[in-house]
Structure formats: C-alpha cells, structure tokens
Amino acid sequence: MFCIKLLNIQYLYEKKGGTMNIILLSGGSGKKLWPLSNDVRSKQFIKLFKNADGKNESMIQRIFRQITNVDKDAVITVATSKSQASTVINQLGNSIGISVEPDRRNTFPAVALAVEYLKDVKGVAEDEPIVVCPVDLFVEDSFFLDLERLGQEVKNHSGIILFGSKPTEARTQYGYIIPENDSKISKVKSFIEKPDLTKAEELIKNGALWNAGIFAFEMKYFLNLVKTMITYDGYDDLFNNYSEAEAISFDHAVVEKCSNMHVMKTGSVLNDLGTWESLTKAMEENVIGNALLSDTCNNVNIINDMDIPILAVGLEDIVISASQQGVLVSHKNEMIDITPYVDRIDQQVMFADKSWGSLKVLDASDKSMTIRLNITAGKRMSYHSHEYRDEMWTILSGTGKTIVDGMEQPVKAGDVITMEAGCRHTIIADTNLEVIEIQRGSEISTSDKKKFELE
C-alpha cells in the first residue's frame, strides 16, 4: 500500500489508500503539570521538545507535524474546549479544523460532535473511515504509518477497531486489551482497566496489549450508534443542545458495550507523558528558559517560563518548573497526582496563548490588572467592549493600528491609548507588537466582554 523512503527523519509518502480523517482529542484541565499548565494551556501545549530545526515545539505541534509528514493532505480536526480553542489556533494556525465543545462532557460526546463537524461542516462522506486519537501522544514518526493503516482496515472490518500497543513493562496506569488470537488484527476478547502490578504482569504474559486510547470506525456506523444514545438532528442541533448530552467516556459508552470490536496490534512504543518524571525523560535538554545548574547537580531539570533566573545547586533527581502561576519543586520519583494540591490554590489564569499572540499577567488585584500582551504581526484582537472596566494600552515596541469606537489611528512605541468602559476597541499588529495593558474597574473578569463585527 505504501512507497516509503526515509529522508531527514521525514517519510515521503505515495498515498494509495485515500486521505486520512483524524480527530485529535485535546482536553484536560491543565492541573497535572502545574505550574506550566492551566485551564487554557494543558500539557499538550507546553513547548518542551525540539523539532528538526532545533526550535521548541509542543506535543500538539509535534503530532500535527508527524501526521502531515505521512499524509500532507490529512483532514485533521482538533476536538477541544472553548477555553483552549485560541491556543490550538495559536500553535497550529488558522487553517486547522476545530470542533469546539460548548461544555466539557467527556470523550464520547466530544467524538460525536467532532464527527458531525466532519460530516456537516467539512463535507466528509459518510462512508469514510475516521481515526480518533489523543493529542498528547509522544511517539516516533513510524507510528503514524500504522495509524494510516488502521484507518484503511476499517473498510475490511465492520464496527470499531482499537489500537493496541505491545507493552514494554507492567504498568498499572494503563488499560489492557485481551485479543482472541495472535494475528495482526484480532477480535477483542475482553478488557481490563488499570490492573494491579501482579495482574498486569500476568496479562502481559498472556499476550495482552496496552489500550492506546486510539480507535477507528466508518463514519456512518458510528453516527448510527450515537443516535441510539443521543437525540439530535445534525451538527448545529447537537452543538446547541450539547449540555444535555450525558458526560460519559468513549470507553464506557461504546468500547465496553460494543460486540463488534477488533484490535490492531502495533509494535510502536507509546510514551505516557503525564508525570514530570516521564516528561523530563523525553526532553533533550536539562534546562529550558532562564536557569543554571551547578556542576554538583545530577539528573536535574529546570523549565522556567519566567524572566527571572533560577539557580540550582547540589540537587539530584529533581524537577523545578516555574511560571506566572507559581513554582513547583519535586523529586522525579514522586508519582502522586498533584491535582488535589493545585485545587487548594485559588488563582486565576496568569498566562494564555491566544489566536492573536499571547499574554502574561504581571499584577492583579480586585480592581486592577496589569498584563503584557504580545501580538503577532498580521494578527488582531476581536473588536470588543467591557461594561465594568476602563483599559489603557502602552505600546512598548512594534507598529500597528487601533480602532476605538470606529476611529482608526496608527500606533508605535511610546504611544498610549485609553478606552473607557463601553468603548468598542481592537488593536491590529503590522509588525510584532509588545503592549502593556492596564485594566481598572469595579469588576475585572473574563466574562465582562462583548464582541462585535468590525465594520
């Protein structure tokens, strides 16, 4: 099916099996890798890895690059929440397909909405195969050749095909698939969810596979299945009534109940980068950002997202991460979930990637906030207003223009623009713009924003 040649770590690919239709599930609350992650920037958006050009890239940028290396025409749709949509656009560009969940309702409704998006918005035919996988995979490029084959095999096997990875060791945080036989594609005999260590070792001896959370199906088959569980009429209806859908995982809604289930085995190694220990093992450098390690440090990683320097002396097996959200110092072998501790920290989002650039909160109080904005050349904010606060922009560098209540004016370094509450305003970058924004008012809230069409 393939003609493949390896060149500069990229697969040149003669495609005979059709274009891949891939849904990338991008969810998560962003608490497990605090303080580098938050509700807006989950772990898949943190730029910890090097690409071929030596630049840092995130998991979502890495997986997008790997998929398009295998199939440059792949139809890629990211299923994500409203809070993360801007970050997806920031990292992958305006042309990426995005299925935005109005509310977080778990993976089954998210997949259903994304498939309806492909059918009604993107015009994908109902007899096309769809591949669904998590966006936070960290795998080698060759893995996506198996992923392409998974989509093709849907035409040979009705129902749903899962992706099973051969275990490298007994792990208790994974689900396991027990196939009926040793063939490349087999019917599924049963599932075991997160067994203890003894049971995991026994399962591996008997040929069990890790459940990679990846699956494929023909669109028509899946949508017929969805409509036995959710009543709706097309994408718009499902989107508008999404909050009424049951919040349930794909595994619980489909995998555990579907009788026509196959598993395709892959030899590719899946890396779960859900802990600081696993993440730092995948990093190619010990320090990212403004930080120094003494010669007496051993197996220490620092990821610093702030401008102030960090110095580590005489440490071993430690990870230090710092951002506007806070500072974490942890032993790498400490495997506990830090989410319960992060839940006790009462704070707002202190940084975010936006479709137009990025922001960092420098100072915040009940009635004022100071933010550093970086607006990418050629991008602009939405045309909007605030009811309860005044704003002031001070241009630090770059050139562009502002529009305030319909009046347009050019701006450059040193200019100051003021907007009273109720004023409609936007800023447009001709070159990269660096701006300090000061907010003052009786209510400083992200909900105090009304958008308008720019005439």
Rosetta blueprint (number, residue, H / E / L):
1 M L
2 F L
3 C L
4 I E
5 K E
6 L E
7 L E
8 N L
9 I L
10 Q E
11 Y E
12 L E
13 Y E
14 E L
15 K L
16 K L
17 G L
18 G L
19 T L
20 M L
21 N E
22 I E
23 I E
24 L E
25 L E
26 S E
27 G L
28 G L
29 S L
30 G L
31 K L
32 K L
33 L L
34 W L
35 P L
36 L L
37 S L
38 N L
39 D L
40 V L
41 R L
42 S L
43 K H
44 Q H
45 F H
46 I L
47 K L
48 L L
49 F E
50 K E
51 N L
52 A L
53 D L
54 G L
55 K L
56 N E
57 E E
58 S L
59 M H
60 I H
61 Q H
62 R H
63 I H
64 F H
65 R H
66 Q H
67 I H
68 T H
69 N H
70 V H
71 D L
72 K L
73 D L
74 A L
75 V E
76 I E
77 T E
78 V E
79 A E
80 T E
81 S E
82 K H
83 S H
84 Q H
85 A H
86 S H
87 T H
88 V H
89 I H
90 N H
91 Q H
92 L H
93 G L
94 N L
95 S L
96 I L
97 G E
98 I E
99 S E
100 V E
101 E E
102 P L
103 D L
104 R L
105 R L
106 N L
107 T H
108 F H
109 P H
110 A H
111 V H
112 A H
113 L H
114 A H
115 V H
116 E H
117 Y H
118 L H
119 K H
120 D H
121 V L
122 K L
123 G L
124 V L
125 A L
126 E L
127 D L
128 E L
129 P E
130 I E
131 V E
132 V E
133 C E
134 P E
135 V L
136 D L
137 L L
138 F E
139 V L
140 E L
141 D L
142 S L
143 F H
144 F H
145 L H
146 D H
147 L H
148 E H
149 R H
150 L H
151 G H
152 Q H
153 E H
154 V L
155 K L
156 N L
157 H L
158 S L
159 G L
160 I E
161 I E
162 L E
163 F E
164 G E
165 S E
166 K L
167 P L
168 T L
169 E L
170 A L
171 R L
172 T L
173 Q L
174 Y L
175 G E
176 Y E
177 I E
178 I E
179 P E
180 E L
181 N L
182 D L
183 S L
184 K L
185 I E
186 S E
187 K E
188 V E
189 K E
190 S E
191 F E
192 I E
193 E E
194 K L
195 P L
196 D L
197 L H
198 T H
199 K H
200 A H
201 E H
202 E H
203 L H
204 I H
205 K H
206 N L
207 G L
208 A L
209 L E
210 W E
211 N E
212 A E
213 G E
214 I E
215 F E
216 A E
217 F E
218 E E
219 M H
220 K H
221 Y H
222 F H
223 L H
224 N H
225 L H
226 V H
227 K L
228 T L
229 M L
230 I L
231 T L
232 Y L
233 D L
234 G H
235 Y H
236 D H
237 D H
238 L H
239 F H
240 N H
241 N L
242 Y H
243 S H
244 E H
245 A L
246 E L
247 A L
248 I L
249 S L
250 F H
251 D H
252 H H
253 A H
254 V H
255 V H
256 E L
257 K L
258 C L
259 S L
260 N L
261 M E
262 H E
263 V E
264 M E
265 K E
266 T E
267 G L
268 S L
269 V L
270 L L
271 N E
272 D L
273 L L
274 G L
275 T L
276 W H
277 E H
278 S H
279 L H
280 T H
281 K H
282 A H
283 M L
284 E L
285 E L
286 N L
287 V E
288 I E
289 G L
290 N L
291 A E
292 L E
293 L E
294 S L
295 D L
296 T L
297 C L
298 N E
299 N E
300 V E
301 N E
302 I E
303 I E
304 N E
305 D L
306 M L
307 D L
308 I L
309 P L
310 I E
311 L E
312 A E
313 V L
314 G L
315 L L
316 E E
317 D E
318 I E
319 V E
320 I E
321 S E
322 A E
323 S E
324 Q L
325 Q L
326 G E
327 V E
328 L E
329 V E
330 S E
331 H E
332 K L
333 N L
334 E L
335 M L
336 I L
337 D L
338 I L
339 T H
340 P H
341 Y H
342 V H
343 D L
344 R L
345 I L
346 D L
347 Q L
348 Q L
349 V L
350 M L
351 F E
352 A E
353 D E
354 K E
355 S L
356 W L
357 G E
358 S E
359 L E
360 K E
361 V E
362 L E
363 D E
364 A E
365 S L
366 D L
367 K L
368 S E
369 M E
370 T E
371 I E
372 R E
373 L E
374 N E
375 I E
376 T L
377 A L
378 G L
379 K L
380 R E
381 M L
382 S L
383 Y E
384 H E
385 S E
386 H L
387 E L
388 Y L
389 R E
390 D E
391 E E
392 M E
393 W E
394 T E
395 I E
396 L E
397 S E
398 G L
399 T L
400 G E
401 K E
402 T E
403 I E
404 V E
405 D L
406 G L
407 M E
408 E E
409 Q E
410 P E
411 V E
412 K L
413 A L
414 G L
415 D L
416 V E
417 I E
418 T E
419 M E
420 E L
421 A L
422 G L
423 C L
424 R L
425 H E
426 T E
427 I E
428 I E
429 A E
430 D L
431 T L
432 N L
433 L E
434 E E
435 V E
436 I E
437 E E
438 I E
439 Q E
440 R E
441 G E
442 S L
443 E L
444 I L
445 S L
446 T L
447 S L
448 D L
449 K L
450 K E
451 K E
452 F E
453 E L
454 L L
455 E L
